[in-house]
Amino acid sequence: MPAFRLGTIRLRRTVHRWSSLGCTLFLLLSCVTGLPMIFSDEIDELMAPPAMLRGPAVKVDPPSLDGMITVAAARYPQEKVRFVFFDKDERQVKVVLGPADMPDRRRDHPLVFDADSGMLLDEPLPVASRRLSVMGVLNRLHTDLFAGFAGEMLMGFVGVLFVVAIISGVVLYAPYMKRLSFGTLRQRNSRIRWLDLHNLTGIVIAVWLAVVGATGVLNEVSKPLAALWRAGEAGRFGSGDHVPLGRGDSASVDAVFAKVRDALPENNVTSIIFPSRTFNNPRHFLVWSNGNTPLTHRLFSAAFVDAASGKLASVAQMPGYLRALQLSRPLHFGDFGGMPLKVVWAFLDVIAILVLVSGFLLYAKRSKEIGNTLA
């Protein structure tokens, strides 16, 4: 074999080995934690604590956003209304309060109202006052290893290594696989068996692995990029030094909601962020909405409404790169085709775990054989 070809093969093997080893343990953790997360909606529904009220039952009659906000503010007069979230499927409105306008949301807590009847349904405790759920732990391990932004960037780098490992693995082993019938598992020794199993499972799901790895990287970088874009849009109004307008000085929230619905009739309003220095411009409401179709469900638009006058100040579509990042999310989680697709994603995730474990065992066996030879 020509020397240059031998050098190329050695380079490919080195790239594949070290990119694989650099990400194996992290990817194994991601696959193990990601398996139950595929069914997170179903698990959350089963494990949800019973509804509880921390005061007398209340009904807003007739149902209105302003009425719900008034009830929430009267129930917690020392706190600020920070957000309103809308759950279209459950027909619920969540009014979120917090002790202050601050980045830390662990002390925020929602009041959950029935959107149709106006009845107060639930008052969950703040995150800081309740135990972290099993799914909450798995989600943090999967996304940032409980290390915040640094953890997100580390997992993004791990995803890049994973994609490199997949590509180098296909390039390295595809010529060897041509010499064998597809699916062959040679029985010469245990290392050869593990090698053939690793190659077979890796090739079978290589495209899926590449898609999930690449979209995982995109998910990690989408959060800081979206935050930068949102801050840039809010900063265009130039009122960062102003004190956020309070409820008594602000326009009707029902009117704000209606204004955005009129401007974006094809969209669903998903949340309203109140004027603040932390998450929004202090003189505007920020209203998020998304599309009605499965394709546009993850494409969000941001509408800024002047808090004093109630006039629509701006409607900003996410830039193309952020829209592409949002569209990549369903491919990572497999949550765009109902339960059948979730089952397929779970099956492929189990095979991915087998690929990672077999690759690690191959390296361990090779290292042991080299050690025995040197001894």
Stockholm file with secondary structure:
# STOCKHOLM 1.0

chainA/1-375         MPAFRLGTIRLRRTVHRWSSLGCTLFLLLSCVTGLPMIFSDEIDELMAPPAMLRGPAVKVDPPSLDGMITVAAARYPQEKVRFVFFDKDERQVKVVLGPADMPDRRRDHPLVFDADSGMLLDEPLPVASRRLSVMGVLNRLHTDLFAGFAGEMLMGFVGVLFVVAIISGVVLYAPYMKRLSFGTLRQRNSRIRWLDLHNLTGIVIAVWLAVVGATGVLNEVSKPLAALWRAGEAGRFGSGDHVPLGRGDSASVDAVFAKVRDALPENNVTSIIFPSRTFNNPRHFLVWSNGNTPLTHRLFSAAFVDAASGKLASVAQMPGYLRALQLSRPLHFGDFGGMPLKVVWAFLDVIAILVLVSGFLLYAKRSKEIGNTLA
#=GR chainA/1-375 SS CCHHHHHHHHHHHHHHHHHHHHHHHHHHHHHHHHHHHTTHHHHHHHHCCCCCCSSCCCBCSSCCHHHHHHHHHHHSTTSEEEEEEEETTTTEEEEEEESSSCSCCTTCEEEEEETTTCBEEECCCCGGGSCCCHHHHHHHHHHTTTCHHHHHHHHHHHHHHHHHHHHHHHHHHHHHHTTSCTTCCCCSCHHHHHHHHHHHHHHHTHHHHHHHHHHHHHHHHHHHHHHHHHHHHHHTTCCTTSCCCCGGGSCCHHHHHHHHHHHCTTEEEEEEECSCSSSSCTTEEEEEEEESSTTTTTCEEEEEEETTTCCEEEEEECCHHHHHHHHHHHHHHTCSSHHHHHHHHHHHHHHHHHHHHHHHHHHHHHHHHHHHHHC
#=GC SS_cons         CCHHHHHHHHHHHHHHHHHHHHHHHHHHHHHHHHHHHTTHHHHHHHHCCCCCCSSCCCBCSSCCHHHHHHHHHHHSTTSEEEEEEEETTTTEEEEEEESSSCSCCTTCEEEEEETTTCBEEECCCCGGGSCCCHHHHHHHHHHTTTCHHHHHHHHHHHHHHHHHHHHHHHHHHHHHHTTSCTTCCCCSCHHHHHHHHHHHHHHHTHHHHHHHHHHHHHHHHHHHHHHHHHHHHHHTTCCTTSCCCCGGGSCCHHHHHHHHHHHCTTEEEEEEECSCSSSSCTTEEEEEEEESSTTTTTCEEEEEEETTTCCEEEEEECCHHHHHHHHHHHHHHTCSSHHHHHHHHHHHHHHHHHHHHHHHHHHHHHHHHHHHHHC
//
